[in-house]
Amino acid sequence: MAFMLKIQWDIKSGSEADFKANQEKLCQVMIDDHPGVICYHVDYPSESMSQWVEVYANDAAFAAH
């Protein structure tokens, strides 16, 4: 059964650029190397907050993550 995770990160002041750079690298890895990942979406409602939505096809896909 597919399932979704929603995660919110509060980003330490002064670390925003590093956080975004690392997040972009992680998203690319998820797209290229993780079968069963249906969606891996990131949004920034503010400079100090990041919200992620991750949808996995099943438990095995999540465990591989």
PyMOL Python script that loads the backbone (N, CA, C, O; Angstrom):
from pymol import cmd

cmd.read_pdbstr("""\
ATOM      1  N   MET A   1       0.837  -1.168   0.000  1.00  0.00           N
ATOM      2  CA  MET A   1       0.000   0.000   0.000  1.00  0.00           C
ATOM      3  C   MET A   1       0.894   1.247   0.000  1.00  0.00           C
ATOM      4  O   MET A   1       1.868   1.322   0.749  1.00  0.00           O
ATOM      5  N   ALA A   2       0.558   2.206  -0.833  1.00  0.00           N
ATOM      6  CA  ALA A   2       1.301   3.464  -0.890  1.00  0.00           C
ATOM      7  C   ALA A   2       1.035   4.290   0.360  1.00  0.00           C
ATOM      8  O   ALA A   2      -0.029   4.191   0.971  1.00  0.00           O
ATOM      9  N   PHE A   3       2.019   5.110   0.731  1.00  0.00           N
ATOM     10  CA  PHE A   3       1.803   6.020   1.842  1.00  0.00           C
ATOM     11  C   PHE A   3       2.598   7.295   1.656  1.00  0.00           C
ATOM     12  O   PHE A   3       3.547   7.345   0.874  1.00  0.00           O
ATOM     13  N   MET A   4       2.194   8.338   2.395  1.00  0.00           N
ATOM     14  CA  MET A   4       2.783   9.659   2.270  1.00  0.00           C
ATOM     15  C   MET A   4       3.339  10.113   3.613  1.00  0.00           C
ATOM     16  O   MET A   4       2.754   9.861   4.666  1.00  0.00           O
ATOM     17  N   LEU A   5       4.476  10.786   3.551  1.00  0.00           N
ATOM     18  CA  LEU A   5       5.038  11.461   4.711  1.00  0.00           C
ATOM     19  C   LEU A   5       5.020  12.961   4.424  1.00  0.00           C
ATOM     20  O   LEU A   5       5.276  13.383   3.296  1.00  0.00           O
ATOM     21  N   LYS A   6       4.723  13.747   5.424  1.00  0.00           N
ATOM     22  CA  LYS A   6       4.852  15.199   5.307  1.00  0.00           C
ATOM     23  C   LYS A   6       5.754  15.641   6.444  1.00  0.00           C
ATOM     24  O   LYS A   6       5.472  15.382   7.613  1.00  0.00           O
ATOM     25  N   ILE A   7       6.840  16.310   6.090  1.00  0.00           N
ATOM     26  CA  ILE A   7       7.869  16.687   7.041  1.00  0.00           C
ATOM     27  C   ILE A   7       8.074  18.194   6.972  1.00  0.00           C
ATOM     28  O   ILE A   7       8.089  18.783   5.891  1.00  0.00           O
ATOM     29  N   GLN A   8       8.228  18.801   8.127  1.00  0.00           N
ATOM     30  CA  GLN A   8       8.546  20.227   8.167  1.00  0.00           C
ATOM     31  C   GLN A   8       9.877  20.418   8.874  1.00  0.00           C
ATOM     32  O   GLN A   8      10.087  19.920   9.980  1.00  0.00           O
ATOM     33  N   TRP A   9      10.765  21.139   8.224  1.00  0.00           N
ATOM     34  CA  TRP A   9      12.083  21.440   8.780  1.00  0.00           C
ATOM     35  C   TRP A   9      12.140  22.926   9.111  1.00  0.00           C
ATOM     36  O   TRP A   9      11.784  23.759   8.278  1.00  0.00           O
ATOM     37  N   ASP A  10      12.579  23.261  10.303  1.00  0.00           N
ATOM     38  CA  ASP A  10      12.886  24.635  10.668  1.00  0.00           C
ATOM     39  C   ASP A  10      14.383  24.811  10.447  1.00  0.00           C
ATOM     40  O   ASP A  10      15.194  24.106  11.048  1.00  0.00           O
ATOM     41  N   ILE A  11      14.742  25.749   9.588  1.00  0.00           N
ATOM     42  CA  ILE A  11      16.131  25.920   9.167  1.00  0.00           C
ATOM     43  C   ILE A  11      16.814  26.959  10.044  1.00  0.00           C
ATOM     44  O   ILE A  11      16.303  28.062  10.236  1.00  0.00           O
ATOM     45  N   LYS A  12      17.966  26.594  10.567  1.00  0.00           N
ATOM     46  CA  LYS A  12      18.743  27.490  11.424  1.00  0.00           C
ATOM     47  C   LYS A  12      19.147  28.741  10.639  1.00  0.00           C
ATOM     48  O   LYS A  12      19.611  28.653   9.502  1.00  0.00           O
ATOM     49  N   SER A  13      18.966  29.883  11.254  1.00  0.00           N
ATOM     50  CA  SER A  13      19.327  31.150  10.622  1.00  0.00           C
ATOM     51  C   SER A  13      20.791  31.118  10.190  1.00  0.00           C
ATOM     52  O   SER A  13      21.672  30.726  10.955  1.00  0.00           O
ATOM     53  N   GLY A  14      21.029  31.537   8.958  1.00  0.00           N
ATOM     54  CA  GLY A  14      22.377  31.527   8.404  1.00  0.00           C
ATOM     55  C   GLY A  14      22.727  30.252   7.666  1.00  0.00           C
ATOM     56  O   GLY A  14      23.762  30.187   7.002  1.00  0.00           O
ATOM     57  N   SER A  15      21.870  29.221   7.769  1.00  0.00           N
ATOM     58  CA  SER A  15      22.132  27.929   7.124  1.00  0.00           C
ATOM     59  C   SER A  15      21.223  27.671   5.924  1.00  0.00           C
ATOM     60  O   SER A  15      21.233  26.576   5.362  1.00  0.00           O
ATOM     61  N   GLU A  16      20.444  28.668   5.534  1.00  0.00           N
ATOM     62  CA  GLU A  16      19.450  28.460   4.477  1.00  0.00           C
ATOM     63  C   GLU A  16      20.070  27.995   3.159  1.00  0.00           C
ATOM     64  O   GLU A  16      19.565  27.057   2.544  1.00  0.00           O
ATOM     65  N   ALA A  17      21.134  28.621   2.725  1.00  0.00           N
ATOM     66  CA  ALA A  17      21.749  28.254   1.442  1.00  0.00           C
ATOM     67  C   ALA A  17      22.303  26.829   1.475  1.00  0.00           C
ATOM     68  O   ALA A  17      22.123  26.075   0.519  1.00  0.00           O
ATOM     69  N   ASP A  18      22.965  26.461   2.552  1.00  0.00           N
ATOM     70  CA  ASP A  18      23.487  25.094   2.679  1.00  0.00           C
ATOM     71  C   ASP A  18      22.357  24.078   2.698  1.00  0.00           C
ATOM     72  O   ASP A  18      22.446  23.030   2.058  1.00  0.00           O
ATOM     73  N   PHE A  19      21.291  24.387   3.433  1.00  0.00           N
ATOM     74  CA  PHE A  19      20.149  23.478   3.508  1.00  0.00           C
ATOM     75  C   PHE A  19      19.562  23.245   2.120  1.00  0.00           C
ATOM     76  O   PHE A  19      19.332  22.102   1.723  1.00  0.00           O
ATOM     77  N   LYS A  20      19.319  24.326   1.386  1.00  0.00           N
ATOM     78  CA  LYS A  20      18.725  24.207   0.050  1.00  0.00           C
ATOM     79  C   LYS A  20      19.637  23.432  -0.902  1.00  0.00           C
ATOM     80  O   LYS A  20      19.153  22.618  -1.688  1.00  0.00           O
ATOM     81  N   ALA A  21      20.928  23.670  -0.843  1.00  0.00           N
ATOM     82  CA  ALA A  21      21.870  22.951  -1.713  1.00  0.00           C
ATOM     83  C   ALA A  21      21.842  21.454  -1.414  1.00  0.00           C
ATOM     84  O   ALA A  21      21.810  20.635  -2.332  1.00  0.00           O
ATOM     85  N   ASN A  22      21.855  21.102  -0.143  1.00  0.00           N
ATOM     86  CA  ASN A  22      21.805  19.685   0.233  1.00  0.00           C
ATOM     87  C   ASN A  22      20.471  19.052  -0.123  1.00  0.00           C
ATOM     88  O   ASN A  22      20.428  17.896  -0.543  1.00  0.00           O
ATOM     89  N   GLN A  23      19.390  19.787   0.036  1.00  0.00           N
ATOM     90  CA  GLN A  23      18.060  19.279  -0.322  1.00  0.00           C
ATOM     91  C   GLN A  23      17.987  18.995  -1.821  1.00  0.00           C
ATOM     92  O   GLN A  23      17.433  17.975  -2.231  1.00  0.00           O
ATOM     93  N   GLU A  24      18.535  19.877  -2.628  1.00  0.00           N
ATOM     94  CA  GLU A  24      18.503  19.664  -4.081  1.00  0.00           C
ATOM     95  C   GLU A  24      19.276  18.403  -4.470  1.00  0.00           C
ATOM     96  O   GLU A  24      18.838  17.654  -5.343  1.00  0.00           O
ATOM     97  N   LYS A  25      20.418  18.165  -3.830  1.00  0.00           N
ATOM     98  CA  LYS A  25      21.188  16.948  -4.094  1.00  0.00           C
ATOM     99  C   LYS A  25      20.398  15.702  -3.705  1.00  0.00           C
ATOM    100  O   LYS A  25      20.387  14.713  -4.438  1.00  0.00           O
ATOM    101  N   LEU A  26      19.740  15.755  -2.549  1.00  0.00           N
ATOM    102  CA  LEU A  26      18.950  14.615  -2.089  1.00  0.00           C
ATOM    103  C   LEU A  26      17.794  14.323  -3.044  1.00  0.00           C
ATOM    104  O   LEU A  26      17.530  13.161  -3.356  1.00  0.00           O
ATOM    105  N   CYS A  27      17.108  15.356  -3.507  1.00  0.00           N
ATOM    106  CA  CYS A  27      16.001  15.140  -4.440  1.00  0.00           C
ATOM    107  C   CYS A  27      16.491  14.477  -5.721  1.00  0.00           C
ATOM    108  O   CYS A  27      15.814  13.603  -6.263  1.00  0.00           O
ATOM    109  N   GLN A  28      17.649  14.878  -6.207  1.00  0.00           N
ATOM    110  CA  GLN A  28      18.176  14.264  -7.435  1.00  0.00           C
ATOM    111  C   GLN A  28      18.480  12.792  -7.212  1.00  0.00           C
ATOM    112  O   GLN A  28      18.192  11.965  -8.077  1.00  0.00           O
ATOM    113  N   VAL A  29      19.056  12.452  -6.070  1.00  0.00           N
ATOM    114  CA  VAL A  29      19.343  11.051  -5.753  1.00  0.00           C
ATOM    115  C   VAL A  29      18.047  10.251  -5.682  1.00  0.00           C
ATOM    116  O   VAL A  29      17.980   9.127  -6.179  1.00  0.00           O
ATOM    117  N   MET A  30      17.026  10.824  -5.072  1.00  0.00           N
ATOM    118  CA  MET A  30      15.749  10.117  -4.937  1.00  0.00           C
ATOM    119  C   MET A  30      15.134   9.838  -6.311  1.00  0.00           C
ATOM    120  O   MET A  30      14.556   8.772  -6.527  1.00  0.00           O
ATOM    121  N   ILE A  31      15.253  10.771  -7.215  1.00  0.00           N
ATOM    122  CA  ILE A  31      14.695  10.591  -8.560  1.00  0.00           C
ATOM    123  C   ILE A  31      15.468   9.516  -9.318  1.00  0.00           C
ATOM    124  O   ILE A  31      14.873   8.672  -9.988  1.00  0.00           O
ATOM    125  N   ASP A  32      16.795   9.550  -9.209  1.00  0.00           N
ATOM    126  CA  ASP A  32      17.639   8.668 -10.013  1.00  0.00           C
ATOM    127  C   ASP A  32      17.802   7.256  -9.453  1.00  0.00           C
ATOM    128  O   ASP A  32      17.914   6.300 -10.220  1.00  0.00           O
ATOM    129  N   ASP A  33      17.817   7.112  -8.118  1.00  0.00           N
ATOM    130  CA  ASP A  33      18.265   5.865  -7.520  1.00  0.00           C
ATOM    131  C   ASP A  33      17.260   5.116  -6.664  1.00  0.00           C
ATOM    132  O   ASP A  33      17.603   4.075  -6.104  1.00  0.00           O
ATOM    133  N   HIS A  34      16.046   5.599  -6.540  1.00  0.00           N
ATOM    134  CA  HIS A  34      15.112   4.973  -5.609  1.00  0.00           C
ATOM    135  C   HIS A  34      13.792   4.601  -6.300  1.00  0.00           C
ATOM    136  O   HIS A  34      12.851   5.394  -6.307  1.00  0.00           O
ATOM    137  N   PRO A  35      13.725   3.402  -6.877  1.00  0.00           N
ATOM    138  CA  PRO A  35      12.469   2.967  -7.469  1.00  0.00           C
ATOM    139  C   PRO A  35      11.395   2.862  -6.388  1.00  0.00           C
ATOM    140  O   PRO A  35      11.683   2.507  -5.245  1.00  0.00           O
ATOM    141  N   GLY A  36      10.177   3.170  -6.756  1.00  0.00           N
ATOM    142  CA  GLY A  36       9.076   3.111  -5.802  1.00  0.00           C
ATOM    143  C   GLY A  36       8.789   4.440  -5.138  1.00  0.00           C
ATOM    144  O   GLY A  36       7.833   4.559  -4.372  1.00  0.00           O
ATOM    145  N   VAL A  37       9.615   5.449  -5.426  1.00  0.00           N
ATOM    146  CA  VAL A  37       9.327   6.791  -4.932  1.00  0.00           C
ATOM    147  C   VAL A  37       8.387   7.442  -5.944  1.00  0.00           C
ATOM    148  O   VAL A  37       8.779   7.728  -7.075  1.00  0.00           O
ATOM    149  N   ILE A  38       7.155   7.668  -5.526  1.00  0.00           N
ATOM    150  CA  ILE A  38       6.146   8.231  -6.422  1.00  0.00           C
ATOM    151  C   ILE A  38       6.282   9.749  -6.488  1.00  0.00           C
ATOM    152  O   ILE A  38       6.136  10.343  -7.556  1.00  0.00           O
ATOM    153  N   CYS A  39       6.559  10.372  -5.351  1.00  0.00           N
ATOM    154  CA  CYS A  39       6.679  11.827  -5.294  1.00  0.00           C
ATOM    155  C   CYS A  39       7.669  12.201  -4.207  1.00  0.00           C
ATOM    156  O   CYS A  39       7.689  11.598  -3.134  1.00  0.00           O
ATOM    157  N   TYR A  40       8.483  13.193  -4.493  1.00  0.00           N
ATOM    158  CA  TYR A  40       9.417  13.735  -3.521  1.00  0.00           C
ATOM    159  C   TYR A  40       9.438  15.230  -3.780  1.00  0.00           C
ATOM    160  O   TYR A  40      10.222  15.710  -4.598  1.00  0.00           O
ATOM    161  N   HIS A  41       8.579  15.967  -3.088  1.00  0.00           N
ATOM    162  CA  HIS A  41       8.359  17.391  -3.370  1.00  0.00           C
ATOM    163  C   HIS A  41       8.795  18.242  -2.183  1.00  0.00           C
ATOM    164  O   HIS A  41       8.563  17.882  -1.029  1.00  0.00           O
ATOM    165  N   VAL A  42       9.429  19.372  -2.478  1.00  0.00           N
ATOM    166  CA  VAL A  42       9.882  20.291  -1.443  1.00  0.00           C
ATOM    167  C   VAL A  42       9.314  21.669  -1.722  1.00  0.00           C
ATOM    168  O   VAL A  42       9.276  22.128  -2.863  1.00  0.00           O
ATOM    169  N   ASP A  43       8.871  22.320  -0.649  1.00  0.00           N
ATOM    170  CA  ASP A  43       8.356  23.682  -0.734  1.00  0.00           C
ATOM    171  C   ASP A  43       8.990  24.503   0.379  1.00  0.00           C
ATOM    172  O   ASP A  43       9.345  23.971   1.431  1.00  0.00           O
ATOM    173  N   TYR A  44       9.129  25.798   0.138  1.00  0.00           N
ATOM    174  CA  TYR A  44       9.677  26.722   1.134  1.00  0.00           C
ATOM    175  C   TYR A  44       8.660  27.822   1.408  1.00  0.00           C
ATOM    176  O   TYR A  44       8.660  28.846   0.726  1.00  0.00           O
ATOM    177  N   PRO A  45       7.779  27.620   2.414  1.00  0.00           N
ATOM    178  CA  PRO A  45       6.796  28.658   2.732  1.00  0.00           C
ATOM    179  C   PRO A  45       7.444  29.932   3.278  1.00  0.00           C
ATOM    180  O   PRO A  45       6.851  31.009   3.210  1.00  0.00           O
ATOM    181  N   SER A  46       8.660  29.812   3.820  1.00  0.00           N
ATOM    182  CA  SER A  46       9.435  30.968   4.274  1.00  0.00           C
ATOM    183  C   SER A  46      10.907  30.608   4.170  1.00  0.00           C
ATOM    184  O   SER A  46      11.249  29.447   3.941  1.00  0.00           O
ATOM    185  N   GLU A  47      11.777  31.589   4.336  1.00  0.00           N
ATOM    186  CA  GLU A  47      13.217  31.331   4.252  1.00  0.00           C
ATOM    187  C   GLU A  47      13.705  30.372   5.325  1.00  0.00           C
ATOM    188  O   GLU A  47      14.704  29.680   5.132  1.00  0.00           O
ATOM    189  N   SER A  48      13.009  30.327   6.455  1.00  0.00           N
ATOM    190  CA  SER A  48      13.473  29.505   7.573  1.00  0.00           C
ATOM    191  C   SER A  48      12.678  28.218   7.741  1.00  0.00           C
ATOM    192  O   SER A  48      12.773  27.556   8.774  1.00  0.00           O
ATOM    193  N   MET A  49      11.888  27.862   6.722  1.00  0.00           N
ATOM    194  CA  MET A  49      11.065  26.650   6.818  1.00  0.00           C
ATOM    195  C   MET A  49      11.038  25.917   5.485  1.00  0.00           C
ATOM    196  O   MET A  49      10.935  26.523   4.419  1.00  0.00           O
ATOM    197  N   SER A  50      11.134  24.602   5.577  1.00  0.00           N
ATOM    198  CA  SER A  50      11.015  23.741   4.402  1.00  0.00           C
ATOM    199  C   SER A  50      10.009  22.642   4.715  1.00  0.00           C
ATOM    200  O   SER A  50      10.072  22.013   5.771  1.00  0.00           O
ATOM    201  N   GLN A  51       9.094  22.420   3.800  1.00  0.00           N
ATOM    202  CA  GLN A  51       8.103  21.354   3.956  1.00  0.00           C
ATOM    203  C   GLN A  51       8.282  20.358   2.821  1.00  0.00           C
ATOM    204  O   GLN A  51       8.345  20.728   1.648  1.00  0.00           O
ATOM    205  N   TRP A  52       8.362  19.075   3.198  1.00  0.00           N
ATOM    206  CA  TRP A  52       8.578  18.010   2.226  1.00  0.00           C
ATOM    207  C   TRP A  52       7.370  17.092   2.195  1.00  0.00           C
ATOM    208  O   TRP A  52       6.784  16.786   3.234  1.00  0.00           O
ATOM    209  N   VAL A  53       7.006  16.659   1.013  1.00  0.00           N
ATOM    210  CA  VAL A  53       5.983  15.622   0.837  1.00  0.00           C
ATOM    211  C   VAL A  53       6.665  14.469   0.117  1.00  0.00           C
ATOM    212  O   VAL A  53       7.216  14.636  -0.971  1.00  0.00           O
ATOM    213  N   GLU A  54       6.618  13.299   0.741  1.00  0.00           N
ATOM    214  CA  GLU A  54       7.233  12.106   0.169  1.00  0.00           C
ATOM    215  C   GLU A  54       6.148  11.037   0.049  1.00  0.00           C
ATOM    216  O   GLU A  54       5.465  10.726   1.025  1.00  0.00           O
ATOM    217  N   VAL A  55       5.991  10.476  -1.155  1.00  0.00           N
ATOM    218  CA  VAL A  55       5.026   9.408  -1.371  1.00  0.00           C
ATOM    219  C   VAL A  55       5.794   8.185  -1.873  1.00  0.00           C
ATOM    220  O   VAL A  55       6.553   8.256  -2.839  1.00  0.00           O
ATOM    221  N   TYR A  56       5.574   7.076  -1.194  1.00  0.00           N
ATOM    222  CA  TYR A  56       6.258   5.819  -1.511  1.00  0.00           C
ATOM    223  C   TYR A  56       5.243   4.772  -1.937  1.00  0.00           C
ATOM    224  O   TYR A  56       4.129   4.730  -1.415  1.00  0.00           O
ATOM    225  N   ALA A  57       5.623   3.935  -2.875  1.00  0.00           N
ATOM    226  CA  ALA A  57       4.727   2.917  -3.408  1.00  0.00           C
ATOM    227  C   ALA A  57       4.373   1.870  -2.361  1.00  0.00           C
ATOM    228  O   ALA A  57       3.263   1.338  -2.364  1.00  0.00           O
ATOM    229  N   ASN A  58       5.318   1.570  -1.460  1.00  0.00           N
ATOM    230  CA  ASN A  58       5.094   0.545  -0.456  1.00  0.00           C
ATOM    231  C   ASN A  58       6.169   0.619   0.626  1.00  0.00           C
ATOM    232  O   ASN A  58       7.059   1.467   0.564  1.00  0.00           O
ATOM    233  N   ASP A  59       6.085  -0.265   1.612  1.00  0.00           N
ATOM    234  CA  ASP A  59       7.040  -0.289   2.709  1.00  0.00           C
ATOM    235  C   ASP A  59       8.476  -0.530   2.221  1.00  0.00           C
ATOM    236  O   ASP A  59       9.421   0.073   2.728  1.00  0.00           O
ATOM    237  N   ALA A  60       8.621  -1.411   1.243  1.00  0.00           N
ATOM    238  CA  ALA A  60       9.960  -1.726   0.735  1.00  0.00           C
ATOM    239  C   ALA A  60      10.623  -0.499   0.107  1.00  0.00           C
ATOM    240  O   ALA A  60      11.819  -0.274   0.289  1.00  0.00           O
ATOM    241  N   ALA A  61       9.850   0.286  -0.625  1.00  0.00           N
ATOM    242  CA  ALA A  61      10.398   1.507  -1.230  1.00  0.00           C
ATOM    243  C   ALA A  61      10.853   2.487  -0.146  1.00  0.00           C
ATOM    244  O   ALA A  61      11.897   3.126  -0.279  1.00  0.00           O
ATOM    245  N   PHE A  62      10.071   2.601   0.919  1.00  0.00           N
ATOM    246  CA  PHE A  62      10.456   3.479   2.019  1.00  0.00           C
ATOM    247  C   PHE A  62      11.697   2.956   2.736  1.00  0.00           C
ATOM    248  O   PHE A  62      12.595   3.731   3.070  1.00  0.00           O
ATOM    249  N   ALA A  63      11.751   1.664   2.972  1.00  0.00           N
ATOM    250  CA  ALA A  63      12.899   1.054   3.656  1.00  0.00           C
ATOM    251  C   ALA A  63      14.181   1.279   2.851  1.00  0.00           C
ATOM    252  O   ALA A  63      15.247   1.475   3.433  1.00  0.00           O
ATOM    253  N   ALA A  64      14.089   1.252   1.528  1.00  0.00           N
ATOM    254  CA  ALA A  64      15.253   1.488   0.679  1.00  0.00           C
ATOM    255  C   ALA A  64      15.732   2.933   0.785  1.00  0.00           C
ATOM    256  O   ALA A  64      16.906   3.227   0.559  1.00  0.00           O
ATOM    257  N   HIS A  65      14.832   3.809   1.123  1.00  0.00           N
ATOM    258  CA  HIS A  65      15.160   5.226   1.285  1.00  0.00           C
ATOM    259  C   HIS A  65      16.061   5.407   2.479  1.00  0.00           C
ATOM    260  O   HIS A  65      16.455   6.531   2.790  1.00  0.00           O
TER     261      HIS A  65
END
""", "prot")
cmd.dss("prot")
cmd.show_as("cartoon", "prot")
cmd.util.cbc("prot")
cmd.orient("prot")
